[in-house]
């Protein structure tokens, strides 16, 4: 406050001095200019009565410049310059006005003199024009001449203003600064009495509220800090009264958020609606997704005080239940389709509804569907084994190129039917379970064949470095749309369900591949372009 009062007073002093200096300079300049213009006009009128065509050179005016201009603008005489060197003056403002109206005047910087000059022209009886000019200092020139005096005066006034402003500021502010806020307040000025009274009342209310809040918070904090669940206590206005350590960790916030409204922290419409219901006395609960976790949130009203919000982490339970439901639904669906086909064909055969020549075809359908069921069950068993693997695997040094060659040989006839060329290149080995590596290559190459084009290709390249083994499987197939690329490793997910049914896919191949890669703590990356092909890159880190 002291600085603001001082700066305001000192600034006012500076503005006042500047305003006075500018105003006086303008007034003096206007008076000086008016005096010169009057002198020039009177001298011109006097000369008009005495001048003749042959006495130009006899006229001597020491403080003004005399110029005689013919009616065509030609300079006939100039007492300061050689008239033969001067340009035509017909376009000069004061000359043209004198020819038209008898008199003319203007002020400008003279090209000849290089100073601000006042010009007054009057038409003579013979038709020519007499012009008088007098140079005068501009307002800036006058100010420049007096600047040193003005500067000294302004500086002196500033020094006086500085000390006066400081003295007045101290006299105003010191009584306010001496007010003791810890004891009974008294107003240093009568004008501040209402303000002091308001502060006194507010201080009393705040002190009482702080005491109440401290008593409550100490009781609540002892309970909440020992809980693993997140707990937030709010008052009737939704302002946070207390928040425990677990809630601070859940929402990654500062534990100094007390006295803030919960809306500033929990920006969720459904959650805030449930909180308002709790403040009205209604219990409720809901699920909240936050930072890839799921919480069961319970809202409990506290009579006349607010509400308690409890956060229970149910992420693992929720995910497990979701996976179980999805897996059960998918397995049921995948089993129902072939069983329905088997049942229908068997029923028709049992009731002699099939001609003798068509029976082989029906038996073939039953056999194909049974084979599909067996494949599906084997894949489910494989996934189950991978999920429950406890690390007790038979590991050996396996030649990955050799395994890939064996798999391509087993799939050669299928590739030939699809008119797909299979190639294996590179070298590499790692410590792994051989059957799992066979399953990995089989699913990758089999997918490359099933979802390829006529005259397509599947290329398997294996490379080995000191610390890692890289497997790249490239095909020229139909590709995977960008919106499906993040989901192809999910169980039972199929990009093209009609084609998968035609080719006999179970929807578990890439899920098995991903689980095998995760089992060996590797990474898998998919790049695909529709109608151009897919590249799957797997990297296994080798133990040091």
N, C-alpha and C positions, 0 to 999 in steps of 0.2 A: 504493500500500500504506500509506504514511504517513497519508494522509487517512482510509483505512478503519479503521486501528487507532485513530487519534485519535477519529474519530466514534463508534466502538463503545464506547470507554471513557467518553467524555463522555455518550453516550446512556445508558449503564448508570448513571452518577452521577445523571442527571436522574430516571430511572425509580426508583432507590432512594430519592431524596429525596421524590418524590411518593408512593411506596408508604408510607414512614414517616409522612408528614404525614397521609395518609388514615387509616392504621391507628390512629394516636394520637388523631385526632379522633373516630373511631368508638368507641374504647375509653372516652375521657373522657365522651363523650355517653351511652354505655350506663351508666356508673357514676353519672353525674349524674341520669339519668332514673330509675334504680333507687332512688336515695336519695330522690328526691322522691316516688315512688310508695309507698315504705315509710312515709314520714312521713305521707302523706295517709291511708293505711289505718289506721295506729295512732291518729291523731287522730279518725277517724270512729268507730272502736270505742269510744274513750273518751267521745265525745259521746253515743253511743247510751245509755250508762248514766246520763247526767246530764240529758239533755234531756227536757222535758215539753211538754204542749200549750200552756201559757200562758207559757212562758219563752223563746220563739224569739228575741224582740227583745233579750233581755238577754245573749245570747251574742255575744261579740265575738271574731272571729278576724281578725287583721290581715293575715296572709300567705296566706289561703285564702278561697275563696268558699263560703258556706253556702246550700244550697237545700233546702226541705222541699216534697215533692210528695205530694199526696193519692193514694189508691188508684186514682182515675179519671184521673190524669195532671195534674190542676189544680195549679198552683204555689201553695202556701199561704204561703210566705215565701221571700224572697231578700234577702240582706244587701247586694247590689251593685246590684240593679235593682228597679224597682217591679213587684211580682209581678202586679199587674193587667194590665200591658202584655205580660207574657211569654206565649208560646203554650203549648198543651198539651204536656207532656213525656212522655206515655205511650209515644211511639214512640222515645224516646232509648234507645240500646243498653244503657247501664248501668242505666237506670231499669227497663226491661222485665226485665233479668236479675235485678235486686234483688227485684222482685215475684215472680218465679218461683223463684229459688234462694236468696234472702236477701241476696245480695251481687252486685254487678256493677261492671265497670270498662271504660273505653275511653279512647282518646287520639284527639283530632281538633282541627281548627281550629275554634274556637268562633265562631259567627256573631255572637255578642254582643261578645266581646272581640277578635276578629280575630287571635288568637294560638293557637299550639299549646298545648293544655290537656289535663291528665290528670284524668279524672273517676273518683270512687269512690263508689258508692252502697251503702247498707245499710238493710235493712228494719227499722223500729221496731216496738215491741210493739203499737202502736195501728193497724198496717196501713199507715201512710204510710211514705215513704222519705226518708231523709236522704242528701243528696249533697254531697260536698266536691269542690272543683275548685281546681287550682293550675296557674297558667300557668308554662310553662318554655320556654326558648329551644330552637328546633330545632337539629339538628346544623349546618345552614347558618348559623343565627344565631350559634351558638357559634363556628363557623369564621370568620364575618364579624367578630366582635368581636376575634378574635385574628389576623386576616389580616395586619395590619401587622407584627406580631411575626414571624409565620410567613414573611412575604415577606422580611423583613430576614435571617432565618436562612437561608432557601433561597438568597437571592441571595449571601450570604457563602459558603455551601457550594458553590454553582455556581462562584464565582470560584476557590475553592480547588481544586475538581475540574478546572476548565479548565486551570489551571497544572500540576496534577499529571498530567493526561492528556497534556498537551503534552510534559512532561518525560519521562514513561515512554515515550511514542511515539518520541521522538528516541533514547532509549537502546536501544530495540529495533530501530529501522529503520536508524539510521546505520551500524552495522557491515555490514548487508546492502548498503546503497547504496555503500559503499566497496570492494566486491568488484570487482576489475579483471578484466573478461571477456576482455581481450586477452592477459593473461599467464596463468600457471598458477593455476587456481582453488583457493582454500582456503575451508573452511567457517567462517563467523563463529560458528556455534553447532554443537555436536555433533549436535543433532537434524537439522541440514540437510546433514550429511555425505553421506548416500546421494543426496540430490537433486543436490548439487554434482558428485558422481562421474558421475551419469547425464548431466548437462549437458556435462561434459568429454568423455565418450565420444561423445555426439551431435554435439558441435562438431567433433570430429576427423573423424567420418564425413561430415558436411556439407561440410567444407572439401575433403575428397578428392573427393566427388561433384561439387562445383562446379568443381574443376579439370578433372575428366574431361569434364564437360558443356561447359565453355568450349572445350576443345580440339576436341571433336566439332562443336559448333555453329558454330565459326568456319570449319571445313572445309566443312560442309554449306551454311551461309548463303551462302558465296561462289558456290556452284554454283546454289542454288535462286533467289537473287535475280535472276539473269540470265535466268531462264526465263519465258516468257509463259504457260506452263501452270501451273495450280495444283498445288502439291506440299505434302503434309503428311507428316511423319515422326513415328511413334508408337513408344513402347516396348512391351514385352511385356504391359504392363498396360493399354494403350490410352491412355496419357497422352501428350499432344503434346510432342514434344521440339523440333520446329522447324516453322515454317509460313512459306511465302514470300509475297511481296507480292501475287502473282496470286491465291492462295487467300484472302488477307485481303479482296481486292476482290470476289471471287466471293460470299463469304458475308457481306459487310458486317460484319465483326467487327474487334475490336481486335487488333493484332499482338502484344499482350501476353498472348495466350491460352496461351502455353507453360506447361507444368506442369499444365494442365487436361486432364481426360479428354475424349476426342473425342466421347463421348456427349452432352456439354453443348452441343456446337456442331452436330453432324450428327445430328439426330433422325430417322433413317430406318432402319427395321427391316432391310430388305434390304441396305443399305449396311453396317450394323453386323455383320450375319451374314457378309458377304464379308470384312470387316476381321478378324473372329475366325478365319476360315479362313486368311487370309494370315499371321496370327500363329502359326498352326499349321504354316506352311510350304507352303500351297497357293495358287498363283496363280489369279486370277480377274479378270473384268471385267464391267461392267454399265453401263446407261444411267441417268442421274439427272436428273430434272426439278427445277429450282430457279429461282425468280423468272423464270418464263417463258423459261427457257433450258434447253437439253439438253446434258448433259456425258457423255462417254464416260469412265468411271472405271476405272482399272487398279490392281489391288492386287498388290503384289510383296513377298514376305517378305524380310527382312534377317536372315541367320543369327544366332540368339541375341541379336538386338538389338531386333527389332520388325518394323515393316512400313512401306513407302512407298506412299502413295496419290496417284495422278496424275489430274488433272482436265483433259480436253481439251474445249473448246467446239465442239460439232458441231451447234449450233442451226440455222444456215443450211443446212448440208448435209442435216440430217434433214428440215427443212421442205420443202426442194426435192424430196427424194426422195418425201416423203409426197404433196406436190401432184402430182408426176409420176405416181405410182401411182394416186392417186384420179382424176386427169384421164384417164389411160389406161383405167382400169376404166369410168369413166362414159361416155367416148366410145365404147368398145367396146360397152357396153350400149345406148347410144342409137342406134348404127349397126346393131347386130345386129337389133333389133326391126323396123324398117321393111324392112331387106334380107330378113329371113326372110319377111315378108309378100309382098314383091315376088317373091321366088323361088318361093314356094308358088303364087301366082296365075299366074305365067308358066309354071310346070310344068303346071298344070292346063289352061291354054290350049294349050300345046304338044301335049299328049296328047289333045286334043279331048274333054276331060272336062267341058266347059262348054257348055251349050246356047247356040244362036245368040242367043236373046233376052237371055241373061244376060251375054254377053261385054262389053257396054258397061259393065256394073256392075264387072266385074273390071278392065277397063282404067282405069276411074275410080279404083279402089282403088290400082292401081299408080301412077297419076298423082299421087294424094294423098300416097302414101308418098314418092315421088320429090321432091315439093315440100317435104315435111317434112325430107328429107335435105338438100336445097339450103338451106333455112332454117337447119338445124342447122350445116351447114358454113360458111355466111355468118357466123353468130354466133361460131363458133370462130375464124374468120379475124379478125373484129372484135376479139375478146378478145386474140388474139395480137398484133394491131397495137397495141392499147392497152398491153399488157404491155411491148412492145419499143419504145414510142414514145420517141424521143430528143430531143423538143422541136422537131423541124423540121416544124411543122404550118402550114398556111395559115390564118392568123387574120384575121378581119375583124369589123367591128361588125355583129352580127346582132340583128334584131328578134325577141326571144323570143316575143312574142305572135303575130307573123306566122307563125313556125315552128309554134307550137302550133295555130294555125288551119288551116294546111296539113295537119298530121297528122290533126286531127279530121275534115277533109274527106275525106281518104283512107280513114279508118276509119268514115265515116258509114254506109255500107251494112252493115258488120259490126255497128255499134251498133244500127241499125234492126232487124236480124234478132234481136238479143238484147233489143230493146225497152229500150234504155238511152239516156238523154238526155245529150248532150255539151255543155258550156259552157266558154268561155274568157273570162277577164276580166282587167283590169289593164293595166299597161304595164311595159316594161323591156327593156333591151338591154345587151349586153356584148361584149367582144372574145373571140371563140371561133371554132372550126372549125364551119362550118354543118352539115356532114354528121353530126358527132358530136352536135350539139344536136338534130338531127332524130331520130337514133337514141335519144337520151335520152327525148324526148317520146313517140316511137312506143312504146317499151317500157312506159313508165308508163301511157299511155292505153290501150294494148292490154290490159295486165293488168287495168286497171280495168273494161274491157268484159267480158273473158273470165270474170272471177271476180265478176261482179255478179249481182244478182237481176232478175227480171222487173219492168219499170217502174222500174228503178234509174237512177242518175245518176252521171256523172263530171264533176267540176268542176276546171278548171285556173285557178289564180289566180297572177298574176305581179305583184310589186311591186318598186319600185326606190327605193333611197335613195342618199345620196352615196357611201357606202363599200361597199354590198352590193346584191345582187339576190337576191330570195327567190322560190322557186317552190313552190307548195303544190298537190298533186294529191289531191283528196278523192273517194272513191267510197262508195257505199252498199251494197257487196257483202257477201260471206259472211264477211269478216274473217279474221284470222290468229290462231291460238291463241297464248297468251303463251309457251309452251315453244318455239314455232317462230320467234318474231319475231327472235331473234338469228342465225338461220341462213338466212333467206330470201335473203340476198345472196350465199350460197355458190353455186358453180357446180353446176348440175344438181340443186339441192335443190328439191323440190316438197312443198308442204304436203299437197295432195290429188292423189296420183298418178293416180287414176282420172279426175278431172276434167281434169287437165292433158293426159292422153292423148286425152280426148274433144275438147278445145279446140285440140289441136295445139301445146301449149307445148313449148319445148326445155329449160326450166329454166335458161336463161342470161340471160334478160332483165334481171332485177334485178342480176345480177353485172356485166353490161355497164354498167348505170346507175351502179353503185357505182364502177367503174373510171373512167368518164368524170368523175364528181364528184371522185375522187381526183386525176385528171390535172390538173384546174383548181384543186386544193387547196381544194375546197369541203367542206361537211359535209352529211350526209344523216341524217335522223331519221324513224323509223317509229312511228306510233301506230295501234293497231288493236284493235277489239273484235269478238268473234265475233258474227255475224249483225247487226251494226250498220254495219260499214264500216272503211275504212282511210284514214289521212292520212299522206302522205309529204311531208316538208318538206326542200327543198334550198336551201342558202345558198351563194352564190358571192361572194367578196370581190372588189371591183373594184380594179384597180391605181390607185395614187395618181398 
